[in-house]
Amino acid sequence: MDDFANQIYTLVHQIPYGKVATYGDIAKFAGYPGYARQVGRLIATLPEGSKLPWHRVINAKGMISLTGDNLQRQRKKLLEEGITVTEAGKIKLSNYRWDGSWYN
């Protein structure tokens, strides 16, 4: 795994339960501002059943980027963590956005 991917996966792993981050947030926290699309591509290639909390990463509009059944799968995982998500996949970033602080 290359250094970029390792940094991204490490940050996604750090997103606390009940919080979300945008693709751009993850890129910025990793030291790669402007690489939001690359973060999205990496997350999209995770194998089925990955333990990484991929579902906590959303777009800059505060929305789930996936559609159809995949949107509903991500929405369900977020709802299970107590995150309010509309039917359309909208999350209020002011309530749930992770600020990049490290939690232990």
N, C-alpha and C positions, 0 to 999 in steps of 0.2 A: 504494500500500500504506500502511495506517495505521501509526502509531508502534508500537502494541502488536505487530502482526504482524511488523514489521521487527525489533523487539527479540527476539521469540521465535525467528524464523528465524536471526538472528545467533547466538543462544546454541546452538541445535541444531547449527548449523554448527561450533561450537567443541568439541563433545563429542569427546574424543580416540578414536582407533581403539582398540578393545578395552575401552571403557568404556561405561556406560549412565547415564542420568539418568531420574528419574521426571518425569511431567507436572508434579507439584507442585514439584520441584526447579527446573525450567525457569522456572515462573511466579515462584518466589521469587527466583531469580537475576536475573530481569528487573525485579524491584521490584513484582510483582503477587502477593503471597502470597494463596492462596485461589482462584486462577484456573486451577487444574489442568484443569478441564473445557474451558475456553476454549482452552487450549494443545492439548488433544486434538482439539478441533474444527478448529483451524487445521491441524494436522498431517494430519488426515483429508482435508482439501481439497487437499493437494498433488497436482499433476498426475502422472500415470503417467510414470515415468522421471526424476523429480526427482533432482538430484544431492545434495540435502540428506540427511544421514544420519538420516532419520526412524526407521529401524529401531533406533536406539540409545535411543529414548525408550519407557519402559515404565511400568506403573502402580505405585502405592505399595506394593503387595504383592510387588513384584519379579517380576511376571508380564507376559507379553505379553497385551494386552487384546483383540487380534484373535482371530478364530476360523477354523476350517476351513483352506482353502488360504492365506488371508492370514496366519494364524498360522504356517503352515509356511514361507511366504516370508520372514517376518521372522526366524523361528528360524534358517533357513538362512544369512541374512546375518550374524547374530550368531555362529553357529558358525564361519563363514569368518573372523571376526576373533579367534577363539580364546576366545570367551566360552562357558562351559559353560551349556547350556540343556537342561532336561529335556524329554521328549516333550510334556508338558503346557504348556510355555512358561515355566517357572520359572527365574529367574536369582538367584544368591546376591548380594544387594546389598552385603554386607560385603566381597565380593571385587572387584566390578566397578563399584561406584557412583562416578561422577565427583563430585568435591567442588567443582566450579565454578572451579577454578584455570585460569588461561589458559595454554595450551601453544602454543608457537611451533615 
